[in-house]
Amino acid sequence: MNVDTQKISRCRNCGTDLHAPYCSVCGQHDIDYGQSFGVIFRDFLDSVFSFDAKVFRTISLLLTRPGELTFRFLQGKRVPYLNPVRLYFSVSVLLFLAVRLLHFEQADTLEFRLRHNSAHPGLPLEIGQATPGLTPRSAANFDLDAKQNAWLKKRVLRKYGSEEAAARMIVNDFWDCLPVTLFLCVPVFALILKVLYHQNGKPYLAHLLFSFHLQTVVFLWAIVLLVLRVPLHSWHPGLERWIGAIFNLWLIVYSLFAQHRFYGEHWIKTGLKFFALQSSYIAVIITATLLTVLAPLLMIVSG
């Protein structure tokens, strides 16, 4: 009897004395999975609904009170909310899954089209918006049949077999690299914040957490716009533009309020630094996106 009591009063994972349902050292719940399947199922339901409540609590605070979630997280109130990096990755997975599932042509995302005419066939590459606001609209035409590009055509055909296969692979490479590119831009965004707010004494990690939360909001904004844009584009293009404008304005206002709440400076200073921050970051995003587009092309050239 004493042996059984001793076993029950200790954590089954690390052996620490238990004074509550959860271990004070490793955090494991004191549940004996050997009792019955019902115990396992109840623990599963508890984990699922607890996680769902945490997700709802985190996203609702993130969207309704700009800057507050980062502020609370740095105050040490971390248990009720999702980790900022985990939240960022979860939402980014949803965003790029939505981009993959929805038709690029309908969403006006990334278009690679092979245009041929009887006199002068070529391989044009048209790069549109990956998600609303994430990439600039630009176009680049690569005429592989031009005399000066014969060496490039030879490499393309050797690597991919055909121009059509090359276009498909470049598109896939772009989408495969884009999440990593955007993730690498987050520390750069935090670095810009660190430079702009070097006098307030906040460590770089605080700026980084704020950057993850703000980029998560941008991803959520992009998901909503992308999902709404598909039916609205064919049903009511005019309404699509109005809704897009409203969401764009909301994102600007949200970002401004988040910056003001988190850094606590007066509105004039916040506005000036907001303009400097966004201008600098747009330049970073454009550069990173162009590098992402050019990466597979450079691989062809170097190959």
C-alpha positions in Angstrom: 0.0 0.0 0.0 2.8 2.4 0.9 4.6 1.5 -2.4 1.5 2.3 -4.4 0.9 5.5 -2.6 4.6 6.5 -3.2 4.2 5.7 -6.9 1.1 7.8 -7.2 2.5 10.8 -5.3 5.5 11.1 -7.7 5.6 12.3 -11.3 5.7 9.4 -13.6 8.0 11.4 -16.0 10.7 13.0 -13.7 10.0 11.5 -10.2 9.3 14.8 -8.6 6.8 14.9 -5.6 3.4 15.9 -6.8 1.3 18.4 -4.9 -1.2 19.1 -7.8 -2.5 17.4 -10.9 0.5 18.8 -12.9 4.1 18.3 -12.1 5.8 21.5 -10.9 9.1 20.6 -12.7 8.2 19.1 -16.1 4.5 20.1 -16.3 3.2 16.6 -17.1 -0.4 15.8 -16.2 -0.7 13.1 -13.6 -2.8 10.6 -15.7 -2.5 6.9 -15.7 -3.1 5.9 -19.4 -3.1 2.2 -18.3 -6.5 2.6 -16.6 -8.8 2.7 -19.6 -9.3 4.1 -23.1 -11.8 6.5 -21.6 -9.0 8.2 -19.6 -7.0 8.6 -22.8 -10.0 10.0 -24.7 -10.9 12.5 -21.9 -7.3 13.7 -21.8 -7.4 14.1 -25.6 -10.6 16.2 -25.5 -9.2 18.3 -22.7 -6.1 19.0 -24.7 -8.0 19.9 -27.9 -10.5 22.2 -26.3 -7.8 23.8 -24.1 -5.7 24.5 -27.3 -8.8 25.8 -29.1 -9.5 28.2 -26.3 -5.9 29.4 -26.3 -6.0 29.9 -30.1 -9.2 31.9 -29.9 -7.9 34.0 -26.9 -4.7 34.7 -28.7 -6.1 35.7 -32.0 -9.0 37.7 -30.6 -6.6 39.8 -28.4 -4.1 40.1 -31.3 -6.8 41.5 -33.7 -8.9 43.6 -31.3 -6.1 45.3 -29.2 -3.1 46.2 -31.3 0.2 45.7 -29.6 -1.4 44.4 -26.4 -0.5 40.7 -26.9 3.2 41.5 -27.3 3.0 43.7 -24.2 1.4 41.0 -22.1 3.8 38.3 -23.4 6.8 40.4 -22.4 5.2 41.0 -18.9 5.4 37.2 -18.4 1.7 36.4 -19.1 2.5 33.6 -21.5 0.4 30.6 -20.4 -2.9 31.8 -21.7 -1.6 32.6 -25.2 0.2 30.9 -28.0 3.9 31.3 -28.5 4.5 34.2 -31.0 6.8 32.1 -33.2 4.4 29.1 -33.2 1.5 31.4 -34.0 3.4 32.9 -36.9 4.3 29.5 -38.4 0.7 28.2 -37.9 -0.8 31.2 -39.7 1.8 31.2 -42.4 1.0 27.5 -43.1 -2.7 28.4 -43.5 -1.8 31.3 -45.8 0.3 29.4 -48.2 -2.0 26.4 -48.1 -4.8 28.8 -49.1 -2.6 30.2 -51.9 -1.9 26.7 -53.2 -5.5 25.5 -53.0 -7.1 28.5 -54.6 -6.7 29.1 -58.4 -3.9 31.5 -59.1 -5.7 32.8 -62.1 -8.9 33.7 -60.1 -7.0 35.2 -57.2 -4.6 37.1 -59.5 -1.6 35.7 -57.7 1.2 34.4 -59.7 0.9 33.8 -63.4 3.3 32.0 -65.6 2.1 31.9 -69.1 3.6 30.6 -72.2 2.6 32.8 -75.1 3.4 31.7 -78.6 2.8 33.3 -81.9 3.6 32.0 -85.3 6.5 34.4 -86.0 8.2 34.7 -82.7 7.5 32.2 -79.9 9.0 33.0 -76.5 8.8 32.2 -72.8 7.3 35.2 -70.9 7.2 35.3 -67.1 4.6 37.5 -65.5 4.9 37.8 -61.8 1.8 39.1 -60.0 0.9 39.4 -56.3 1.6 36.3 -54.3 -0.9 37.5 -51.7 -2.4 40.9 -51.5 0.4 43.4 -50.7 3.1 40.8 -50.4 4.8 41.2 -53.7 5.0 44.0 -56.3 3.4 43.7 -59.6 6.1 43.5 -62.3 6.8 41.6 -65.5 9.8 40.1 -67.1 10.0 38.6 -70.5 12.6 36.1 -71.4 12.7 35.5 -75.1 14.6 32.2 -75.3 14.4 32.2 -79.1 16.4 35.5 -79.4 19.9 34.9 -80.8 21.6 36.4 -77.7 19.7 34.0 -75.4 20.6 30.8 -77.3 23.0 29.8 -74.5 20.2 30.3 -71.9 17.7 28.2 -73.9 20.2 25.4 -74.2 20.6 25.4 -70.4 16.9 25.5 -69.8 16.2 22.6 -72.1 19.1 20.6 -70.7 17.9 21.1 -67.1 14.1 20.9 -67.5 13.5 19.3 -70.9 11.1 21.9 -72.2 10.1 25.5 -71.8 6.7 24.5 -70.3 8.5 22.3 -67.7 10.9 25.2 -66.9 8.0 27.6 -66.3 6.2 25.1 -64.0 9.4 24.4 -62.0 10.2 28.1 -61.6 6.7 28.7 -60.3 7.1 25.8 -57.8 10.5 27.0 -56.7 9.1 30.5 -56.1 6.3 29.3 -53.9 8.7 26.9 -52.1 11.1 29.7 -51.3 8.7 32.5 -50.5 7.7 31.3 -46.9 11.4 31.1 -46.0 12.1 34.5 -47.6 9.3 36.1 -45.6 10.4 34.4 -42.4 14.0 35.8 -42.9 12.5 39.2 -43.4 11.0 39.3 -39.9 14.4 39.7 -38.1 15.2 42.5 -40.6 11.9 44.2 -39.6 12.9 43.9 -36.0 16.3 45.3 -36.7 14.7 48.3 -38.3 12.6 48.8 -35.2 15.6 48.5 -33.0 17.3 51.3 -35.0 14.2 53.5 -34.9 13.6 53.0 -31.2 17.2 52.6 -30.0 16.6 55.2 -27.2 13.8 53.3 -25.5 16.0 50.6 -24.1 13.9 47.6 -25.3 16.1 44.6 -26.2 16.1 43.2 -29.7 14.0 40.2 -28.6 11.2 42.5 -27.7 11.2 44.1 -31.2 11.4 40.6 -32.7 8.3 39.4 -30.8 6.4 42.5 -31.9 7.5 41.8 -35.4 6.2 38.2 -35.3 2.9 39.4 -34.0 2.6 42.1 -36.6 3.5 39.8 -39.5 1.0 37.3 -38.2 -1.7 40.0 -38.5 -0.5 40.7 -42.1 -0.9 37.0 -42.9 -4.4 36.8 -41.4 -5.3 39.9 -43.4 -3.9 38.3 -46.5 -5.9 35.0 -45.9 -9.2 36.9 -45.5 -8.6 39.0 -48.6 -7.5 35.9 -50.6 -10.5 33.9 -49.6 -12.9 36.8 -50.2 -11.3 37.7 -53.5 -12.0 34.5 -55.3 -15.9 34.6 -55.2 -16.0 38.5 -55.3 -13.8 38.7 -58.4 -16.4 36.8 -60.5 -19.5 38.0 -58.7 -19.0 41.7 -58.1 -15.5 43.2 -59.0 -16.6 46.6 -57.8 -17.4 45.3 -54.4 -14.2 43.4 -54.4 -12.2 46.7 -54.8 -14.2 48.4 -52.0 -13.7 45.5 -49.6 -10.0 45.4 -50.5 -9.7 49.1 -49.8 -11.4 48.8 -46.4 -9.1 45.9 -45.4 -6.0 47.8 -46.6 -7.0 50.8 -44.5 -7.7 48.6 -41.5 -4.2 47.1 -41.8 -2.6 50.5 -41.9 -4.6 51.8 -38.9 -4.0 48.6 -37.0 -0.2 48.7 -37.6 -0.1 52.4 -36.5 -2.0 51.7 -33.3 0.1 48.6 -32.5 3.3 50.6 -32.9 1.9 53.4 -30.7 0.6 51.0 -28.0 3.8 48.9 -27.8 6.4 51.7 -27.9 4.3 54.4 -26.1 5.5 57.5 -28.0 3.3 60.4 -28.9 1.4 60.2 -32.1 3.5 62.6 -34.2 6.7 60.6 -33.4 4.9 57.3 -34.0 3.6 58.5 -37.3 7.0 59.6 -38.6 8.6 56.4 -37.4 5.7 54.4 -38.9 6.4 56.0 -42.3 10.1 55.3 -42.0 9.5 51.7 -40.9 7.1 50.9 -43.7 9.2 52.6 -46.4 12.3 50.7 -45.3 10.4 47.4 -45.0 8.8 47.7 -48.4 12.2 48.1 -49.9 13.4 44.9 -48.0 10.3 42.9 -49.2 10.8 44.0 -52.8 14.4 43.1 -52.7 13.8 39.7 -51.0 11.0 38.9 -53.5 13.1 39.7 -56.5 15.9 37.5 -55.1 13.3 34.7 -54.6 12.2 35.1 -58.2 15.7 35.3 -59.6 17.1 32.4 -57.5 15.8 29.6 -59.8 16.9 31.6 -62.8 20.4 32.0 -61.4 20.5 28.3 -60.8 19.7 27.7 -64.5 22.5 30.1 -65.5 25.0 28.6 -63.1 24.1 25.1 -64.1 
